[in-house]
């Protein structure tokens, strides 16, 4: 029987405080664990950092040793066609079957969206760093 085509996702529960996401990602980087995709959701008190990494068992152990609460789940990863409606077509198949889609996020690309309280200040801080800040036009012009 072939391998079940699922991916391990780690959900890390963190206080909704400045620096907590950086702490988790820094810890993984220090241990040579590569983040392939992530999503952060939050409430007033806490956040959930969902991660797909290259070595999920090692990441889980590292984070638990650092006293983070971590849950491991099987998720589905799909290589979507890069065309208008590609995502909608896949989600429609699942939704029409009555299977609830709890959340969706993307992987692998090095493009990252960051929502911050002060966009102008963050842009200023990142302006002299070795990162490429993307505009709406840049995103529209990307062909994967």
C-alpha positions in Angstrom: 0.0 0.0 0.0 1.3 3.5 -0.9 2.1 6.1 1.7 -0.9 8.1 2.9 -0.5 11.6 1.2 -0.7 13.8 4.3 1.6 16.4 5.8 2.2 16.9 9.6 1.2 20.3 10.8 2.2 21.6 14.2 -0.1 24.0 16.1 1.8 26.0 18.7 -0.2 27.9 21.2 1.3 31.2 22.2 0.4 34.2 24.3 -0.6 37.2 22.1 2.5 39.2 23.1 5.2 40.9 21.1 8.0 38.6 20.2 6.3 35.3 20.7 6.2 34.3 17.0 9.8 35.4 16.6 10.8 33.3 19.6 9.2 30.1 18.1 10.7 30.7 14.6 14.1 31.6 16.0 14.2 28.4 18.1 13.4 26.3 15.1 16.1 28.1 13.0 18.7 27.5 15.8 18.0 23.8 15.5 18.2 23.8 11.7 14.5 23.2 11.1 13.2 24.7 8.0 9.7 26.2 7.9 7.9 25.4 4.7 4.6 27.2 5.5 2.9 28.8 8.4 -0.3 30.6 9.5 -0.9 32.7 12.5 -4.4 33.4 14.0 -5.1 35.2 17.2 -7.6 36.4 19.7 -7.0 39.1 22.3 -5.2 36.7 24.7 -3.5 34.0 22.6 -2.5 33.0 19.2 -2.1 29.8 17.2 1.0 29.4 15.0 0.4 26.6 12.5 3.6 25.3 11.0 4.6 22.9 8.3 8.3 22.1 8.6 10.8 19.8 7.1 11.3 17.8 10.3 8.0 17.8 12.3 9.0 15.3 15.0 12.2 17.3 15.8 10.3 20.6 15.8 7.7 19.2 18.1 10.3 18.0 20.5 12.3 21.2 20.4 9.2 23.3 21.1 7.9 21.1 23.9 11.3 21.2 25.6 11.0 25.0 25.5 7.7 24.7 27.3 5.4 25.5 24.3 2.1 23.6 24.0 2.2 21.9 20.6 -0.4 19.8 18.8 0.4 17.6 15.8 -2.3 17.0 13.1 -2.5 15.5 9.6 -3.3 18.0 6.9 -3.7 17.9 3.1 -1.3 19.8 0.9 -2.2 20.3 -2.8 -0.1 21.7 -5.6 -2.6 24.0 -7.2 -2.7 25.1 -10.8 -1.4 28.7 -11.1 -4.5 30.1 -12.8 -7.6 32.0 -11.9 -10.1 29.7 -10.1 -7.5 27.0 -9.3 -8.1 27.2 -5.5 -11.8 27.6 -5.9 -12.1 24.5 -8.0 -10.3 22.3 -5.5 -12.2 23.7 -2.5 -15.5 23.3 -4.3 -15.0 19.5 -4.6 -14.5 19.2 -0.8 -17.3 21.7 0.1 -19.9 20.1 -2.2 -19.2 16.8 -0.5 -20.2 18.4 2.8 -16.7 18.3 4.3 -16.1 21.5 6.3 -12.9 23.4 5.4 -11.6 24.8 8.7 -8.8 27.0 7.3 -6.5 27.2 4.3 -3.0 28.7 3.9 -0.2 28.4 1.4 3.3 26.8 1.6 6.8 27.0 0.2 6.8 30.4 -1.4 9.2 32.9 0.2 6.5 35.6 -0.1 5.2 36.3 3.3 2.3 38.6 4.4 2.7 40.4 7.7 -0.1 42.3 9.2 1.3 44.8 11.8 -0.2 47.6 13.9 1.8 50.3 12.3 2.5 49.6 8.5 4.5 52.7 7.9 6.8 52.2 10.8 7.4 48.5 9.9 8.1 49.5 6.2 10.6 52.1 7.5 12.3 49.5 9.7 12.5 46.9 6.9 13.5 49.4 4.3 17.3 49.0 4.9 17.2 45.2 5.5 18.2 42.6 2.9 14.6 41.8 2.0 12.5 42.7 -1.0 9.3 44.5 -0.1 6.6 43.5 -2.6 4.0 45.8 -4.0 0.5 44.8 -5.3 1.9 45.2 -8.8 4.8 42.8 -7.9 2.4 40.2 -6.7 0.2 40.5 -9.8 3.2 40.0 -12.1 4.4 36.8 -10.4 4.3 33.7 -12.6 5.0 30.5 -10.7 
